[in-house]
Amino acid sequence: MRWSARLTGVPWRATPPSGAGTDRGTPSGDAVVVPGPRDPTSPTGPVDIPDALDPTGVLDPHRPQDLREVLNRIPAPVAVTYGPLHQLGYANRAYRELFGERPTGLPACDALPELGTLGVLPLMDQVIRGGSPRSVKARCILGLTGNRYYNVSCVPLTRDPGDPAPAAPQASPGSTPTSVPGQAPTAADTTPTGDDPTSGVLIFAAEVTDQVLAAARLRESERRQREAAVTLQRSLLPQKLDQPADLRVAATYQPGGAEAAVGGDWYDVIAIDGGRTALVIGDVMGRGLRAAAVMGQLRTAVRAYARLDLPPHKVMSLLDGLAMEIDANQIATCTYAVWDPQRRTLGYASAGHLPMLLRCPDGTVLRSEEQNGPPLGTGGGVHLSHTLRLLPGTTGVLYTDGLVERRDEDIDQGLDLLARTLTGAVGAPDVVCARLLRAMGVTSDHDDDVAVLAFQLPAEEEESPERTPALDVVSQEV
């Protein structure tokens, strides 16, 4: 590094003249003091060289150190106990500043009551017995400076049984040397004894207050964002379903648990011309406010397209183009079905959605296995319309993947379980929805949101024998 200085009337000098300057700094001919080269390892002035330092003032790793002095310089709270009762042998300055003065020689339950509150004393017993470290995380400590959070570790202190017992430790500055009221501490009170190599425990507390508070702020932010998404999601879903005279319908929506972000599941029931009814179920991939917002736009579009009296596969094509315009990176699955009471047919088209389940009047459950079109937002796919003729008393269920998908199971297992559950889920559509959620294990802590739409054809009092088939495939349109 080059030094330079300028006094009034004196020109700048980038370097000192030859021979000018010493290690202490020597005035030059221009009356400018220029420091000479310095050795970073050499002391800058007269210093007392401790025994642990070599003559140059550098720490000598081969010389013994005063462990108490080392621990006392650590800014984290540290305490050392010995013996099976964990008698306090030493507490450093940071520990005393946090909890106050602590009497040495007393058992930890008396000298260190804060460790009992934190649940650390049982860990110290485990350390003595097993000789392995133990720790607890993010424990709140009410010290002299207020609430702080620490990760507390208990480390065994071992010694060679052949080594002589250490001398009685001296009282550290600021600590209370007495161990028993009215009696001065002795070497036996402050010295580990016995042949057990695990003769003591070192308690070390690392402060994590900033991390704990940051995590709490993050959780609070996520909670507020989730509440906003749930509010938006519920406001975009129909508040009341249309109830056609010839079709009973019910639906339910269950948001994911606190650890799961809200998704884009939706359902709808739309009355269209000719006394027909459109049934819609859909799921926008992704989580959070963005998925809920995309869901709202698609649901609004479906209601508009339904009133154009288009076949289901045409509605799917229009939704596909709209989804690409909304967000090319956001895809969705959807099933759009139209019930015609005069023909007693159900026409539907699916864009990558899960198969619809139908429970026949005799209890048989059938799964629609027809070819699905690609999900919405992929573009360029071919969607098909399928038409089924249903018998009175048939119950149908449309649902999203949260009902049947589990992380540790194949989705076919969930579909099979849902089909078996639907076999015995008799009753009105709202009862069927509730039973399916309960049987599939969907609770308030579920890791995904779930939407279920159930519809049911009223049963006739007497059914003609020639109409035993529960449903027939009438036609397919491209």
N, C-alpha and C positions, 0 to 999 in steps of 0.2 A: 504494500500500500504506500502511496506517495502522500506526503504531507506538504502543505503549503500555507502560508499566511501572508497577509499584506498589511503593513502599517502605513500611515499617512505619508505620502511622498516617497514610498519605497516600491519599486517595481515587483511584479509577480515573480516568484521562483518556483518552478515545478519540482526541482530536486535540490538538495543542499549542496553547497560547494564541496569540493573534494577535501576530505579530512575533517569536515565540520560535523558536529553531533556525536554524541556518545549514547550508551544505553540509557543514561539518565536524562539526556537532552542537554545540548551545549549551545550557548548563544553563538550565532554566526557573526560574521563581519557586518551583516545588515541588522543586527540586533533582533534577529528572528530565532526563536528557540525551535529547533527541529528535532523531534524525537528520533532516536536511532532505532535500528532493528531490534525486535523483541523476540524472545524465545517463549512460546506459549506455555511451556512446561516449567519455566523458572518463576519464582516468586517476584512480585513487583516491589517489594520492600522488606524490611526486617520482619520476620515471622518466627513464631515459636514452632519448631519442628517436633510434632508428637512422635512417639515411638513407632507408630504405624506408618510414618512417612520416611522416605529416604532423604538424604541430605539435600536433594534438589526440591523437596516439597511435594513430590508425587507420591500418591498412595502406594504403599508396598503391599502387594497381595500375599506375600509370604510371611508377613508379620501378623501376630494375633490382633484381633479387633475387640473392642469392648462392645459386646452384644447389646448391653443396655443402652449405650450411647447410640448405636445404630438404630435400634427400635425406637428410641426417643425422637429421632429425626424423621421417622416415617410420618407423613401427614394423616395416615389412616389409623383408626383405633386398633390397638393391639394389646392383648393381655396374655399372660402366661400363668398357667396353673400347674400344680404338681400333686401327685398322690391320688388315691382312689376317691377322696372327698373333694378333689379339685381345689385345693387350697390356693389362694391367690398369691403368686410370687412376685408379679410385676404387672403394672399397667402403664403404658407410655403416656406421653403428654397429650396426644390427641384423644386418647380414651378418657383421661381425666377432664379434659375440656368439654367432652360430650356429656359425661355422666357425673362429673364431680370427683372429689377425692375418694379413693377406695382403700380400705384397710387391708394390708397384706397379712397373710397367715391364716385368715379365716376361710372356711369352705365357701365355694362359689355361691351356694344358695343364700348365704348371708352377706358375703362381700360383693357379689355381683348379682343382685336380684333382677336386674334387667334381662339377664340371660334366661332366667326362668320364664319371664313374660314372653320372650321371643321363641321359646321352645328349643333352646340350644342346649340346656343341661342334659336331656336324654342323649343328644348326639355326642356330648363329651364322654358319657358313660360308654357309648358304642366305640368311640375312638380308643379309650383305655383298654377295652376288652378285645377289640379286633385289630387295633393297630393300623386302621385305614382312615383316611380323611373323610369327613362328613361336612355337608354344607346345607344351608337354607337360603332361599332367594327372596329378595324384595320384601324384607321384613321392616315394618314401620317402627322406628325407634323414637320415642318421645324423650329427647335430651334437653340439655340446658338451652339449646339454640332453636328448639321447636321440633316439629315432625320432620324426620329425615328417613330415607329408605336405604337399606344396606343389604348386601349379600354377605352373610356371615359364614366363614369357613373355620372348621376345627381341624387342626393338623397335629398328629402325634409327634411328641418330642421323645426321641429315643437316645439311648447311650449304651455303650458297650458294657456288659455286666462286669468285665474285668477292669474297667476304668475306675479310678478312685472317685468317691462321691465328691461332687463339687462343693466348694466352700460356700458358706452362708452368704447370700447376696447382701449388698449394702443398700440401704434405703435410697431410692431415687429422689431427686429434688422435687419437692412439692407433694410427695406421697406421704401417707400416714404409716409409719413403720410399725406401730403396735398392732399385734394380732389379737390379743385377748385383753379386755379391759382390766387395768390394774396390774398387768404382767408384761414385761418387756419381751420381745421376740427372741428366741434362741435359735441356734443353728439347726436344731431338730425341727423347729417350726417352719423354717424357710428352705430346707434342703430336701430334695427328693431322696427317698430311701427305698430299700427293697432290691431284689434281684430282677424285677420285671424291667426289661429294656424300655418299655413304653412307660416312662416315668412322669410324663406331663403332657399338657395340651396347650397349643398356641392358638388363640382365638384371634382371627383377623377379619375385620369388617371393611368391605369395599363399598363406598357410597355409590348408589345408583338412583339417587333422587331425581336427577334430570331425566333419566331414561324412563322411570316409572311415571313421572308427570307427563312426559311426551306421549307415552303409550296411552295414558288416560285421556289426554286431549284427542288423540287419534280415534280411540273408541267412541268418544262423545261425538266427534265429527261424523264417524260412520253411522252412529245411531241416528243422528239428525238427518243424514242423507237417506238412510233406509226408511225412516218415518215419512220423509217427503215422497219417496218413491212409492211406498205403500198407499199414501193418500192419493197420489196421482193415479196409481193403478186402480184403486177402488172407484175413483171418480170417473174413470173412463169406461168401467164396466157398467152394464145396464143395471139401474137401480131397481127395476121391476120388470119381470119377464112377461111378455104377451102370453095369454092363456087361450089358445084356440078351443072352440067348442068340441072338436073331434080329436084333440090331442092334448095330453097332459104332459107338462114339461117342468123341470126343476134344474137348478144349477147351483154350484158352490165353488168358491175360490178360497184357497188356503195359502197365504204367503209363507215363504220359508222362515226358518228360525232366525234368531238374532245374529247368528254367524253367517247366514246366507243372504246375499243381496237379492232384492226383488227382481223377478224376471218379467217377461212380456207375455204371459199366458192370458188368453181372453176367450170369451164365449159370447154368443148372442142368439136371440130368437127374433125373427123378423116376419111380420105379416105382409104377404104380397097378394097380388091380384088373383081372383078366382078362388078365394078361400084357402089358398095354399100357405104353407109356413116354411120359412128357411131356417135351418139350424146350422150354426157356425161354431167351430172350435179352432183355436190357433195358438201358436207358440212362437214368439220372436226369440231367436237365439241371442244369448248374452244376458247381462244383468244390469240393474241399476236404472237410473232415470232415462238414459238413452233408449234402452229396450222398451220401457213403458211408453215413451213418447212415440216410438215407431209403431207400437201396438195400437195406440190411439188413432193414428192416421190410417192404418190398415182397417181397423174396425169401422171407421167412418166411411171408408171407400166401399167396404162390403155392403153396408146398408144402402149406399147409392146404387151400386151395381145390381143388387137384388131386385130393385124396383124397375130395372130395365127389361125384366122378363127374359133373361138370357139363360141358356142351359148352364149347368154347373161348370163344365170345362171351359166355357167362354169367360165366366167370372174368374176362374183361376188364371187364365191368360192375362186378363186385365190387371189383376192383382200382382202378377209377376212383373209386368212392366212398371207398375207403380212402385213396387218395392225396390227396383233398381234405381229409379229416380230419387227415392227418398235417401237411400244410402246403399251404394254398390257393395259395401262390405258387410251389410246386415242382411241376413237371410231369415226366413220364417217358414214354418210348416202350417198347413191349414187343411181342414175338411169342411166342405160346403155341401149341405144336403137340402133338398126341397121335398116336403111331404105334400102329396096331392090326395086329399081325402076322397075325391070322386073316383079316381082310378085306383085308390088304395096302393099307390106306388111311392117309393122313396128313391129319387134320383140324387146322385151325389158324385163328387169328384174330390180327389185327395192330392194335395201337393206335398208329398214326402211325409205325411202325418201317419201316426200310429193307426192300426186297423180299428174299425168300428166293431163293437160287440153287440150281438142281438140275442136276447133270450126268448125262445119260442114259448108258446103257451104250454107245451108239455114239459118245460124246464130245460130243454136242450139249448146249449149256448153255441152260437156260430160266430165265426170270425171272418170278416171280409178280407179276402186274399187277392182281390183283383189288382191289376197293375196300377201303381201310383205314379203320378207325374213328379217331376223334380221339385224341390222346395222353392218357395217364392224368393225372387231376387237373384236366381241363377241365370235366367234368361235363355230363350231359345228352346225350351223343353216342350214336349207334347203332353197335354193333359187329356184324360179320358173321363167321360161321363158314364156312370153305371146306373142301371135302374133295377130296383128290387120290388117285388110284390109281397107285402106283409099281411099277415093274418091278424085279426083282432086279438088283443091280449099280449102282443109282442112288446117287449121292452128293449130299447136301444140305449147304448152308453157311448158317448164321445168324451175323450179325456186327453190330458197332456202327459208328457213323459215322466213328470214328477210323481205320478201315481204308481208307475210300474218299474221305474228305473232305479237300481241300487248300485252303488260303487263296487260292491264285492260279489255281485251276481250278474249272470247274463240276463239281458232284457227279456228273452223268451221265458225265463223262469217267472218273471214278474207278470207277463201276459198270461201264462198258464194259471198262476194263482188268482189273477183277476177273473179269469173265466170261471174257475171253480167257485169263487166267491159270488159271482153274479148268479150262479145256478140257484143258490139259496137266498139271494137278496130279493125277497118278495115284498110287495107293498107299493105305496105311492112313489112317484119319482123322487121326492125329497127324502123319503125313507131310504130308498136305494142309494142315493148319494152319500148319506150319512153312514150307512153300513159299509159301503165300499171304502170310504176313508178310514173307518175304524179297523176294518179287516186288513187293509194294506199297510197299517202302521203309520198313517199320516197324523202327526201331532203338531203342536205349536213349535216344536224343536226340529221339525223336518228340514232336511238340508236343501230342499228345492220347493218352489211354489207349485201348486197343483190346481188345475181347473177341471171340473167334471160337469157334463151336461147329460142329463137323463131324460128320455122321452118315452111315452107309453101310450099305446093304442087301447082305447076302452074295449073290454072283452064283451062279446055277444053272449046272450043267455044260452042260445042253442047254435052250435056250429054244425054245418052240413058235413057228412063224412068225407065227401070228395075233396074237401079242402084241407086235408091233413098236412100237406107240406107247409112248413112255416113261412118260407119265402122262396121265390123263384126269381132267377135272373131273366129279366125281360129283354133288355137290349144294352148295347154299349155304343157310345158316340165319341168321335174324335174331333 
